């Protein structure tokens, strides 16, 4: 790494810290990287305060790493190599990460007729210039914050006026797309003619935490049936139902529950994420 590039690692703490993410961050810090701590707060507030703290210190760059990703141990060096080669050109560089929800698009987008479209194909170990960059792992030069207006990160609810709330109704609001902090920051960079780059040579797997309920199981069975993977059953279900202080065994009218010789569908081949609630 060039002597004129110094990086501080910062973890915005908006949601719970996953054990896998904590382990990866500890490995990164154990390599001697500087770390900026922060308390629990909404993401836009946390990112703005971290950026403001950077401007009060001597580091040239801040690397923001989200707490719901597993970050590779060499991510600092891999991203910092680009501004070390040309600091004026590579002022914002991020890793190639993917959304938690279906269809798991890469968090790197281009404007197309007024709409954002995720990149579709990319070469290995290469930099791609994009219009909007996800902030799961993003390296930012301090001079970016010196050039951009404050707040640097925020949530855009201006669509409320465009939709005509309250006349539009709740369903209209739910169907709308509400830009988050990454889109907010990217738009500011676009206006200031600051290029954003995604590096396909580094990626931080996105963690999705789900809860398993009866609805999840039923979604599993529906997906299995849709893929032609019918689960064979052989034995009747028997339930103990208290009646007048005693237990009575009741059959489910021939319903069968135990899997015997069934072809179990592969989890990776089924679209479960559409039915799994995120927390």
C-alpha positions in Angstrom: 0.0 0.0 0.0 1.2 3.5 -0.8 2.5 5.7 2.0 -0.1 8.4 1.2 -3.0 6.0 1.7 -4.1 5.3 5.3 -7.3 3.5 6.1 -9.5 3.4 9.1 -12.1 0.6 9.3 -15.6 1.6 10.5 -18.6 -0.7 11.2 -22.0 1.1 11.2 -24.1 -0.5 14.0 -27.7 -0.4 13.0 -28.8 -4.0 13.4 -27.7 -7.0 15.3 -24.1 -8.2 14.9 -24.0 -11.7 13.4 -21.3 -14.1 14.9 -19.9 -14.7 11.4 -19.6 -11.0 10.8 -17.9 -10.4 14.2 -15.4 -13.1 13.6 -14.5 -11.7 10.2 -14.1 -8.2 11.6 -11.9 -9.4 14.4 -9.7 -11.1 11.8 -9.4 -7.8 9.9 -8.5 -5.8 13.0 -6.0 -8.5 14.1 -4.1 -7.7 11.0 -3.2 -4.4 12.4 -5.8 -2.3 10.7 -7.1 0.8 12.6 -10.7 0.7 13.8 -13.3 3.3 14.4 -16.0 2.3 16.9 -19.5 3.7 17.1 -22.6 3.1 19.2 -25.9 1.7 17.9 -27.9 4.2 15.8 -29.8 4.6 12.5 -27.5 3.9 9.5 -27.6 7.4 8.0 -26.7 9.0 11.4 -23.9 6.5 12.0 -22.4 6.9 8.6 -22.5 10.7 8.8 -20.9 10.8 12.2 -18.2 8.3 11.1 -17.4 10.5 8.1 -17.3 13.6 10.3 -14.9 11.8 12.7 -12.7 10.9 9.8 -12.3 14.6 8.9 -11.1 15.3 12.4 -8.4 12.6 12.1 -5.4 12.1 9.8 -6.5 9.0 7.9 -6.9 9.5 4.1 -9.7 6.9 3.7 -12.5 5.3 5.6 -13.6 1.7 4.9 -17.2 1.2 6.0 -18.1 -2.5 6.5 -21.7 -3.5 7.2 -22.4 -5.8 10.2 -24.5 -8.3 8.2 -21.7 -9.4 5.8 -18.8 -11.8 6.2 -15.8 -9.7 5.1 -12.6 -11.3 3.8 -9.5 -10.8 6.0 -7.6 -9.0 3.2 -10.4 -6.6 2.2 -8.5 -3.5 3.3 -5.5 -4.2 1.2 -7.6 -5.4 -1.8 -9.7 -2.2 -1.9 -6.9 0.2 -0.9 -4.6 -1.0 -3.7 -6.7 1.1 -6.2 -6.3 4.6 -4.6 -2.7 3.6 -3.9 -2.2 3.4 -7.7 -4.2 6.6 -8.5 -5.8 8.4 -5.6 -7.4 11.1 -7.7 -9.2 8.6 -9.9 -10.3 5.9 -7.5 -11.9 8.0 -4.7 -14.8 5.6 -4.1 -14.2 1.8 -4.4 -16.4 -1.0 -3.1 -16.6 -4.8 -3.2 -19.0 -6.8 -5.3 -21.7 -7.8 -2.9 -25.2 -9.2 -3.5 -28.7 -8.4 -2.1 -30.1 -10.7 0.5 -33.5 -11.0 -1.3 -34.5 -12.6 -4.5 -33.2 -12.3 -7.2 -29.9 -11.6 -5.3 -28.8 -8.8 -7.6 -25.3 -7.4 -7.3 -25.3 -4.2 -5.3 -23.9 -2.2 -8.2 -26.2 -0.3 -10.6 -26.4 1.8 -13.7 -29.1 4.4 -14.5 -31.1 3.3 -17.5 -34.0 5.5 -18.7 -34.5 6.9 -15.3 -34.4 3.6 -13.6 -31.6 1.7 -11.8 -30.5 -1.6 -13.3 -28.0 -3.9 -11.6 -24.9 -4.9 -13.6 -25.4 -8.2 -15.4 -22.0 -9.5 -16.3 -18.5 -8.6 -15.2 -14.9 -9.9 -15.6 -13.0 -11.4 -12.8 -10.6 -9.3 -10.8 -11.6 -6.0 -12.5 -12.8 -2.6 -11.7 -16.2 -1.4 -13.2 -17.4 2.2 -13.1 -21.0 2.3 -11.8 -23.7 5.0 -11.1 -24.9 3.6 -7.8 -22.7 1.5 -5.4 -23.9 -0.5 -2.5 -22.3 0.4 0.8 -21.8 -3.1 2.3 -18.1 -2.6 1.9 -17.1 0.8 0.6 -13.8 2.6 0.7 -14.1 6.4 0.6 -11.5 9.1 0.3 -11.8 11.9 2.9 -11.8 14.5 0.1 -15.2 13.1 -1.0 -16.8 14.4 2.2 -15.0 17.7 1.8 -16.5 18.2 -1.6 -20.0 16.8 -1.0 -22.8 18.7 0.8 -24.0 17.5 4.2 -25.7 15.2 5.0 -23.6 12.7 3.0 -25.9 9.8 3.8 -29.7 9.9 4.2 -33.1 8.4 3.3 -35.1 9.9 0.5 -38.8 10.3 1.2 -39.4 13.0 -1.4 -41.6 10.5 -3.3 -44.3 11.1 -0.7 -45.2 14.4 -2.4 -45.0 12.8 -5.9 -47.4 10.1 -4.9 -49.8 12.6 -3.3 -50.1 11.1 0.2 -52.6 10.6 1.7 -54.7 10.3 -1.5 -52.4 7.6 -2.9 -53.2 5.2 -0.1 -51.0 2.9 2.0 -50.7 0.3 -0.8 -49.2 2.9 -3.1 -46.6 3.7 -0.5 -45.8 0.0 0.1 -45.3 -0.6 -3.6 -43.0 2.4 -4.0 -39.2 2.2 -4.0 -37.6 4.3 -1.2 -33.9 5.1 -1.9 -31.6 4.3 1.0 -28.3 5.7 2.2 -26.3 4.1 -0.6 -28.5 5.7 -3.3 -28.4 9.0 -1.5 -24.6 9.0 -1.3 -24.2 7.8 -4.9 -26.5 10.6 -6.2 -24.3 13.2 -4.5 -21.2 11.7 -6.1 -22.9 11.7 -9.5 -23.7 15.5 -9.1 -20.1 16.2 -8.0 -18.7 14.1 -10.9 -17.0 11.7 -8.5 -16.6 8.3 -10.0 -17.7 5.2 -8.1 -16.1 1.8 -8.8 -16.9 -1.8 -7.9 -14.1 -4.3 -7.6 -15.0 -7.8 -8.6 -11.9 -9.2 -7.0 -13.4 -8.9 -3.5 -16.8 -9.9 -2.2 -18.4 -10.1 1.3 -21.2 -12.7 1.5 -24.5 -11.2 2.8 -26.0 -12.9 5.8 -29.7 -13.4 6.0 -31.3 -14.3 9.3 -34.7 -16.0 9.1 -37.2 -17.6 11.5 -38.6 -21.0 10.9 -42.4 -21.3 11.2 -45.2 -23.4 9.9 -45.6 -21.0 7.1 -42.0 -21.5 6.1 -42.5 -25.3 6.0 -45.6 -24.9 3.9 -43.7 -22.7 1.5 -41.0 -25.4 1.3 -43.6 -28.0 0.4 -45.2 -25.8 -2.2 -41.8 -25.1 -3.8 -41.0 -28.8 -3.7 -44.2 -29.7 -5.4 -43.7 -27.0 -8.0 -40.3 -28.5 -8.9 -41.7 -32.0 -9.2 -40.0 -33.2 -6.0 -43.0 -34.9 -4.3 -42.2 -36.1 -0.7 -43.4 -39.7 -0.2 -45.1 -40.5 3.0 -45.9 -43.9 4.6 -47.2 -43.7 8.1 -50.3 -41.9 9.5 -50.0 -39.0 11.8 -51.3 -39.6 15.3 -52.1 -36.7 17.7 -52.7 -36.9 21.4 -55.8 -34.8 22.1 -56.9 -34.3 25.8 -60.5 -35.2 26.3 -62.3 -35.3 29.7 -59.0 -35.4 31.5 -57.6 -38.3 29.4 -55.5 -38.7 26.2 -57.1 -39.9 23.0 -55.1 -40.9 20.0 -56.6 -39.6 16.8 -55.6 -40.4 13.2 -55.7 -37.7 10.6 -58.0 -39.5 8.2 -55.2 -41.3 6.4 -53.0 -38.2 6.3 -49.4 -39.4 6.2 -46.4 -37.5 7.5 -43.2 -39.5 7.8 -40.7 -39.3 4.9 -39.6 -42.7 3.7 -37.7 -43.1 0.5 -38.6 -39.5 -0.5 -36.6 -37.5 -3.0 -35.7 -34.4 -0.9 -35.4 -31.3 -3.0 -32.1 -29.4 -3.0 -32.4 -26.2 -1.0 -30.3 -24.3 -3.5 -32.7 -25.1 -6.3 -35.8 -23.8 -4.6 -36.9 -20.1 -4.3 -37.3 -20.1 -0.5 -36.1 -16.6 0.1 -39.4 -15.2 -1.4 -41.3 -16.7 1.5 -38.8 -16.3 4.3 -39.2 -13.3 6.6 -36.1 -11.3 7.3 -35.2 -9.9 10.6 
